[in-house]
Amino acid sequence: MSFNPVFESVVAPRKCARSFGLNCLAILAALCLFPPQLAHSQLTETGVATNPRLVSNAPAETETALETNAPPMSNSLAGTEAAATANISLPPDVPLAVNPPPENETTVVPNSPAEFDTGETPKTRAKKPVESEIAVNGMISYGDHQLFGAALQCDLWTAGVEYDRHFWPNVLKARMDYVVEFLPVVILSEPTVADFWGNPRSNTNKLVPGIGITPFGFRALWRSDRRIKPFLTGKAGVVAFPIKVLSPDASYVSLAFQGEFGLEIRLTRNVELRADPFTYFHFSNAFIVASNPGLDEFAAKVGISYHLNK
């Protein structure tokens, strides 16, 4: 059988090229199938379950990170975190062991920055009580003087209870206190007979009892931490009598104003002596009726003060 040389020269290279292409495809197919089988066998030997998702979804970088960078922890936490990081699910047949923490290690969770710094439970600071005092004092009259009033030949005595409470820090280096006073005893000596303007028409006097209250007042107390403390007090209130006083045409109730300057002298830790050498007491009816003689009285006060919150 004879062949054409020209035909053989054309057909022979085509057969070689076809056989070479088939060989290359076979080698590539073998290389593609061999690495997955190798990785599958390695995972089976190390104890991880054979799972196609483990081979397909878990990249090599994730496995390297789990092996090299994962901190030491219990088996259960390591398996759970590795599965969450690599997006894989562990089969139920893999046992999970929980390693208890060492006995010599304790976990401290501070409740507050103070506990973290000092190791002690912070204590609630008790609120400092407001300084206050109560005083019992009496007023002794020096006699009347015509400053704002017109009544003459009168004297006034009082006895009462005063409450002072610190309510403002400092004014002119003085502690400011709120003052309220109740006067259960008010005794007025006035002329037995007086005219419309309060002028006496007899040389004899009569005593008229009364009552008073001063709900508005203030006190400036200097040197509050010393033994001898000067103070200045102002008060405003009312006084009432069972009859019309100072004039037969005046009123039963009158407005009262007091001004005091004195000293507090410490006797014990809570008890102090009050001495007011100068006290001004004025009352009048502010012309709520036509007759308003008014009375200006100068007097002195002496009392005992007791500190409630010291």
GUDRENTOR-917481 format. One line per field, with one value per residue (C-alpha): residue number from 1; z, y, x. Coordinates in steps of 0.2 Angstrom, whole numbers. Example, Ala and Ser with C-alpha at 12.3 -4.5 7.8 and 13.67 -1.06 7.14 Angstrom:
seq <- (1	2)
w <- (39	36)
v <- (-22	-5)
u <- (62	68)
END
This chain:
seq <- (1	2	3	4	5	6	7	8	9	10	11	12	13	14	15	16	17	18	19	20	21	22	23	24	25	26	27	28	29	30	31	32	33	34	35	36	37	38	39	40	41	42	43	44	45	46	47	48	49	50	51	52	53	54	55	56	57	58	59	60	61	62	63	64	65	66	67	68	69	70	71	72	73	74	75	76	77	78	79	80	81	82	83	84	85	86	87	88	89	90	91	92	93	94	95	96	97	98	99	100	101	102	103	104	105	106	107	108	109	110	111	112	113	114	115	116	117	118	119	120	121	122	123	124	125	126	127	128	129	130	131	132	133	134	135	136	137	138	139	140	141	142	143	144	145	146	147	148	149	150	151	152	153	154	155	156	157	158	159	160	161	162	163	164	165	166	167	168	169	170	171	172	173	174	175	176	177	178	179	180	181	182	183	184	185	186	187	188	189	190	191	192	193	194	195	196	197	198	199	200	201	202	203	204	205	206	207	208	209	210	211	212	213	214	215	216	217	218	219	220	221	222	223	224	225	226	227	228	229	230	231	232	233	234	235	236	237	238	239	240	241	242	243	244	245	246	247	248	249	250	251	252	253	254	255	256	257	258	259	260	261	262	263	264	265	266	267	268	269	270	271	272	273	274	275	276	277	278	279	280	281	282	283	284	285	286	287	288	289	290	291	292	293	294	295	296	297	298	299	300	301	302	303	304	305	306	307	308	309	310)
w <- (0	-5	3	-4	4	4	13	27	30	33	43	54	64	67	75	86	91	96	107	115	119	127	138	144	149	158	168	173	178	189	197	201	209	219	232	238	241	251	261	265	271	282	291	294	302	314	321	312	304	285	279	261	267	277	261	250	262	274	265	269	277	290	295	297	308	319	321	324	331	342	360	372	378	382	369	368	366	353	343	344	339	325	318	319	311	297	294	297	307	318	318	334	336	340	359	367	383	395	405	422	426	437	456	459	446	451	440	448	441	449	452	452	449	468	471	457	463	482	483	496	495	493	508	506	514	527	523	535	546	544	559	569	587	598	611	626	630	639	635	649	644	645	642	627	615	601	585	574	587	598	613	630	647	641	645	636	642	632	634	620	610	595	582	570	555	544	526	517	516	519	518	523	531	542	542	537	548	546	562	568	586	596	610	622	635	630	644	640	653	647	654	662	652	635	622	603	599	613	625	644	653	670	680	683	672	669	663	647	643	625	613	598	583	571	557	546	552	548	558	553	564	563	569	570	575	589	607	607	592	588	579	571	570	561	564	557	564	574	592	598	614	622	622	611	617	616	612	615	597	591	586	595	583	577	566	576	571	580	579	590	592	604	608	609	622	622	638	633	616	613	625	623	633	623	628	618	626	613	606	597	597	587	585	577	567	550	550	548	559	561	578	577	591	589	601	601	614	619	629	633	630	640	635	633	616	613	597	589	576	582)
v <- (0	16	33	50	59	75	68	60	76	85	72	66	83	83	66	72	88	78	66	79	89	73	70	88	87	71	78	94	83	73	88	95	79	75	90	89	70	74	87	76	62	74	81	63	58	73	69	82	74	71	85	92	109	109	106	118	133	134	143	139	156	152	136	144	158	146	135	150	165	157	161	146	142	128	115	120	138	135	123	135	151	142	136	153	161	148	147	128	118	104	87	81	66	77	78	95	96	110	114	122	137	135	136	149	161	172	184	201	212	229	237	255	265	267	249	246	259	255	238	245	247	265	272	284	301	307	323	337	343	361	372	378	383	388	401	407	425	440	458	472	489	505	516	524	537	546	541	535	534	547	537	542	535	517	502	485	468	452	433	421	407	410	398	402	391	394	397	407	405	422	440	453	438	434	418	422	413	413	419	416	420	417	429	421	434	453	465	483	497	512	527	523	537	544	555	551	555	544	558	553	561	553	549	531	516	500	483	475	457	452	440	441	432	437	424	434	438	436	436	440	430	434	423	408	396	407	408	425	429	446	446	458	453	460	454	458	452	457	459	458	464	461	479	494	501	517	526	522	524	514	495	478	471	481	477	474	477	473	476	468	469	458	444	425	418	399	390	372	363	366	379	398	414	428	445	459	476	485	481	492	487	496	493	503	499	507	518	504	515	534	534	527	533	520	515	515	505	503	488	474	455	441	422	405	397	378	371	357	351	350)
u <- (0	7	5	7	22	13	-2	9	18	2	-7	7	9	-10	-9	5	-4	-20	-11	-1	-17	-25	-10	-11	-29	-26	-12	-22	-37	-25	-18	-36	-42	-26	-25	-43	-41	-25	-33	-48	-36	-27	-43	-49	-32	-32	-50	-61	-76	-76	-87	-88	-92	-76	-66	-76	-80	-65	-50	-32	-30	-44	-36	-19	-26	-35	-19	-7	-16	-30	-27	-27	-44	-56	-59	-78	-74	-60	-71	-86	-76	-67	-83	-90	-75	-74	-93	-93	-104	-97	-106	-115	-103	-88	-86	-84	-74	-75	-60	-63	-52	-37	-41	-28	-35	-50	-60	-62	-76	-76	-92	-86	-70	-68	-68	-56	-43	-44	-52	-64	-83	-87	-97	-111	-106	-119	-126	-120	-135	-140	-134	-149	-152	-167	-166	-177	-175	-183	-184	-182	-188	-177	-192	-200	-193	-202	-194	-208	-221	-230	-235	-227	-226	-226	-215	-214	-208	-208	-203	-202	-194	-183	-178	-163	-158	-143	-150	-137	-118	-109	-114	-100	-91	-106	-117	-135	-149	-167	-176	-194	-200	-215	-219	-232	-229	-231	-234	-238	-238	-247	-256	-273	-281	-275	-282	-284	-266	-259	-255	-257	-271	-266	-251	-255	-252	-261	-254	-261	-255	-254	-246	-235	-226	-213	-212	-200	-183	-164	-148	-130	-118	-100	-86	-97	-83	-77	-81	-88	-99	-107	-124	-137	-155	-170	-188	-206	-222	-238	-243	-261	-270	-287	-291	-286	-270	-260	-277	-295	-298	-283	-283	-281	-268	-253	-238	-221	-203	-188	-169	-156	-137	-129	-116	-117	-105	-101	-103	-103	-102	-121	-126	-123	-127	-136	-134	-142	-138	-147	-164	-176	-195	-208	-227	-241	-257	-250	-266	-278	-289	-288	-279	-261	-250	-237	-223	-204	-196	-178	-173	-161	-162	-155	-157	-150	-147	-146	-138	-148	-136	-119)
END
